[in-house]
Amino acid sequence: MTRFLYLVRHGEADPHDGPLSRAGEQQARLTGQRLTGVPFSSITHGPLPRAAQTAGLIAASLPGVPVSACDLAGDYLPFVLDPDGLPPSFASFLAGFPAAERARGPELAAGALERFAQPGGEPGDTHELVVTHNFLIGWLVSQALGAPPWRWMGLNQMNCALTVIAYLPRSPAALISFNDAGHLPPELRWTGFPAAVRPASG
């Protein structure tokens, strides 16, 4: 049956690789409140502290839903192409990452598609929440839309914004919502988004 995959980028961290900031904690709590009532079968999060903290705060509003860590929901480069085949800005972006990171990510990304991006195997519809990072959400969205595999780049997520993809039997995946931050007040939106592309009022 249909798998509804709910994707949430972790809350704002300070510093970026550190624990959640106060704003990030509030973002996570509000996300949990937004998701109250969804019949989740599971909450999966990446292994880094900012994803684990976010998942824990969301889970407080979803009692009884099992929570687990998974490397496939971690922070990695999902797909790396020869720079000669990319627009210059994207090639320059990838060049800033160590070779080891560029080599490891595609295997994890393939595993993520196998684990998360398939129709449900249960008799009824399933709802699963994955608390993860910007790159993986961009990867799953780009693949759901049939975009070129490098096009995860440029699909940016606000911290604790909500994206939902439906994986249906015998039908293409359906993007239900993308980067939805309606549950966050204006002062808690746009964190984690490149400053150059934020709206002037953000």
C-alpha positions in Angstrom: 0.0 0.0 0.0 1.0 3.6 0.0 4.0 4.8 2.2 3.7 8.4 3.3 7.3 9.5 4.0 7.5 12.6 6.2 10.9 14.3 6.0 12.1 16.9 8.5 15.4 18.6 8.5 16.9 18.9 12.0 16.4 22.1 14.0 18.9 24.9 14.0 22.2 24.0 15.6 24.8 26.3 17.1 27.5 25.9 16.0 26.4 24.1 12.8 27.9 20.8 13.8 26.9 21.2 17.5 23.8 20.8 19.6 20.5 22.5 18.9 20.2 26.2 19.6 17.3 27.5 21.7 15.6 28.4 18.4 16.3 24.8 17.1 14.7 23.3 20.2 11.6 25.4 19.7 11.4 24.5 16.0 11.5 20.9 17.0 8.8 21.2 19.6 6.5 23.0 17.2 7.1 20.4 14.6 6.0 17.7 17.0 2.9 19.7 17.8 2.2 20.0 14.0 2.5 16.2 13.6 0.3 15.2 16.5 -2.4 12.9 15.3 -0.5 11.4 12.4 -0.5 7.6 12.8 3.3 7.1 12.5 4.6 3.6 12.6 8.2 4.8 13.2 10.6 7.8 13.7 14.0 7.4 12.2 16.8 9.9 12.6 20.4 10.3 11.5 23.2 9.5 14.0 24.4 13.1 14.5 23.4 14.8 17.7 21.4 17.6 16.0 19.2 15.1 14.3 18.8 12.9 17.4 17.9 15.8 19.5 15.3 17.0 17.0 13.8 13.6 16.8 13.6 13.3 20.6 11.8 16.6 20.9 9.3 15.7 18.1 8.7 12.3 19.6 7.6 13.9 22.9 4.4 14.9 21.1 4.0 11.4 19.5 4.0 9.0 22.5 4.4 5.3 21.7 6.0 5.8 18.3 9.3 3.9 18.2 12.4 6.0 17.6 15.7 4.7 16.1 18.9 6.0 14.6 20.0 4.9 11.1 23.2 5.8 9.1 21.1 6.0 5.9 19.4 9.1 7.4 22.7 10.8 8.1 24.5 13.7 6.6 26.3 12.8 3.4 26.7 13.7 -0.3 24.1 11.6 -2.0 25.4 11.6 -5.6 28.7 12.9 -7.1 29.2 13.4 -10.8 32.3 14.2 -12.7 32.7 18.0 -12.4 32.9 18.3 -16.2 29.3 17.3 -16.4 28.0 19.9 -13.9 27.2 23.6 -14.0 30.3 25.4 -12.7 28.6 26.5 -9.5 27.7 23.0 -8.6 31.1 21.6 -9.5 32.8 24.2 -7.3 30.5 23.3 -4.4 31.4 19.6 -4.6 35.1 20.3 -4.9 34.9 21.8 -1.4 34.3 18.3 0.1 37.1 15.8 0.9 37.5 12.9 -1.5 36.5 10.4 1.2 33.1 12.1 1.7 32.5 12.2 -2.1 33.3 8.5 -2.3 31.1 7.3 0.6 27.8 9.1 0.0 26.5 7.4 -3.2 26.4 4.0 -1.5 24.4 5.4 1.5 22.1 7.2 -0.9 21.3 4.1 -2.8 20.5 2.4 0.5 18.3 5.3 1.5 16.2 4.9 -1.7 15.9 1.2 -1.0 14.9 1.7 2.7 12.7 4.8 2.5 11.6 5.4 -1.1 9.4 2.3 -1.8 5.7 1.6 -1.5 4.7 0.2 1.9 4.6 -3.6 2.4 1.9 -3.6 5.0 -1.8 -4.3 4.2 -2.7 -0.6 4.9 -1.1 2.7 4.3 2.0 3.6 6.5 3.2 6.9 7.8 6.9 7.2 8.6 8.9 10.2 9.9 12.6 10.6 9.0 14.5 13.4 10.8 17.6 14.0 8.7 19.6 16.6 6.8 19.4 19.0 3.9 21.2 16.8 1.4 19.2 13.7 1.9 15.9 15.5 1.6 17.0 17.1 -1.6 18.1 13.7 -2.9 14.8 11.9 -2.1 12.7 14.8 -3.5 14.8 15.0 -6.7 14.5 11.2 -7.3 10.8 11.2 -6.5 10.4 13.8 -9.3 12.6 11.9 -11.7 15.2 14.7 -11.9 18.8 14.2 -12.9 20.7 12.5 -10.0 22.9 15.6 -9.3 19.8 17.8 -8.9 19.6 17.3 -5.2 22.0 20.3 -5.1 20.0 23.5 -4.9 17.0 21.9 -3.2 17.4 23.6 0.2 15.4 23.0 3.3 14.6 25.3 6.2 15.3 23.8 9.6 12.3 21.8 10.8 10.3 22.4 7.6 8.1 19.5 6.5 8.3 17.6 3.2 6.0 14.7 2.4 6.3 12.1 -0.4 3.8 9.4 -1.1 5.1 6.2 -2.6 2.2 4.4 -4.3 2.1 0.8 -5.7 2.3 0.8 -9.5 2.4 4.6 -9.8 5.1 7.3 -9.7 5.9 8.9 -6.4 3.9 11.9 -5.5 5.4 15.0 -3.8 2.6 16.1 -1.4 4.3 19.0 0.2 7.8 20.6 0.1 9.6 22.8 2.6 6.4 23.6 4.5 7.1 25.8 7.5 3.6 26.8 8.2 3.9 25.6 11.8 6.8 27.9 12.5 6.4 31.6 13.4 8.2 34.0 11.0 11.2 34.5 13.4 11.9 30.7 13.3 11.7 30.3 9.6 14.5 30.3 7.0 17.3 29.2 9.4 19.5 26.8 7.6 18.7 28.3 4.2 21.4 30.1 2.3 21.3 33.8 3.0 21.6 34.7 -0.7 18.2 33.1 -1.5 16.2 34.1 1.6 13.3 36.4 0.9 13.9 40.0 1.9 11.4 39.8 4.7 13.0 36.6 6.1 
